[in-house]
Amino acid sequence: MKKNLTMLIAGFFVVALFAFNVQSSDQKPWPVPDAAKNKTNPIKGDAASVAVGKTLYAQHCKSCHGAKGKGDGTKAATLDTECGDFTKDLAAQTDGALFYKTYEGRKDMPSFKKKIPEADDLWSLVNYMRTLK
């Protein structure tokens, strides 16, 4: 009887763990139109641009994405979707895709069309995001 109870409890924890993993990894792909994905960043990723991007990141992104872009900002736990880890997730994305996602937003990720209206500033933000490793 004790063995059956132990197996039942272990089974419960396996099912609960599986359910949690399915829920937390339920991140749907974020499609980016080809025209946006193929845009080239017109702002050189020099120190001045990265400095602008860093300031914007601290003001608009850090609270969710974290100081180092690991998705561990102070607001991250309150969101319905994962912030992702920029140190791992950005390498496979084009600058155009990052610009598009920042500009348009989706679900918990707000649109920055009005918050950062200058395209050059958004491109500088992309340049800064590329430094997060």
N, C-alpha and C positions, 0 to 999 in steps of 0.2 A: 504494500500500500504506500509506504514512504517513497519507494522508487517511482511509482506511478505519479505521485504528487510532484516529485522533483522533475520528472519528465514533462508533466503538464505545465509547470511554472517555466521551465526552460523553453518549451514550445511557445508559450505566451510571449516571452521576451524576444524570441527570434522573430515572431510575427510583428510585434510592436516595433522592433528595430527596422525591419523591412519596410513597414508602413511609413516610418519617419523618413527613411532614405528616399522612398518614392516621392513623398511630399516635398522634401527639401531639394531634390534634384529635378523637380518638375519645371525646369527652366526651358521655355520654348525658344526655338531659334528666332533670331531677330533678323528678318530678311531686309536687305538694303538694295534698293534699285541699282541696276548696273551703272546707270549714269552717275549716281551719287558715289558708288563704290569706286569708280574709275577716276574720280576727280583727283587732281594732283594738288598737294599743299603748296600754295604760292608763297608762303612765308618761310624763309630760311630758318632752320632750327638752330639759330645762333644763341649766344648767351642772353641777348636782349629779349628775343622772342620767348625763350624759356622762362625768363624772369617774369614777363607779363603773364604767361600761362600759369606759373606757380602762384602768383597773386590771385588770379581768377579761381584756380583750383582751391586754394585755401578759403576763399570766400563762398564758393558755390558747391564744391564737390566733396571736400574733406569730411564733412559731417556724416556722410553716408559711405563714401569709398575709403575713408581712413587716410591718415597722414602719408602712408607709403603706398596707397592704392591697393591694399589687400582686401578691401571690402569689409573692413572692421571698424568703420566710423561709429560715432556715438549713436547715430540714428539707425544704423544698419539692422539691428535686431527688431526694430519696430516695423520694418517693411514687409510686404507680402512676397516680394521677389528678392532673390539674392543679388547683391551688388557685383559679385564676381571679383576675381583677383587680377588686377591690371598687370601685375608682375608676371602672370602666366597667360592671360587671355588676350592681350593686345597684339602680340607678335604676329598672329595669323590674320589680323585685320588691317585693311588699308587705311591710310589717313582719311580718305574720302568717307569710308564707312564710319570711322570714329566721329568725324565732323557731322555726318548725317544723324547719327544716333544722339549726339549732344544737342543738335539743332532741333530735331523733331521730338525726342523723348518717347517714352512708352511706359504705361502703367505707373509704377512708383517713380520712375525716372522722369523728371519734369522736362518739358521743352525749354530750351534756352533762347528761343527766337527773340523774346522780349527782354530777358534778363541780361543777355550778352548779345546785343543787336549788331555789333560790328563783326563782320565775317573774319577780318584779320585777327581779332582777339580770339575767336573760336579756333582758328588755325594755330594760334600761339598756344592755346590750351592743349590742342592735340600734340604740339611739339613737347610741351611739358609732360604730358601723359607718357610719351615715349621714353622719358628719362626714368620712369618708375620701374625698377628692376629688383 
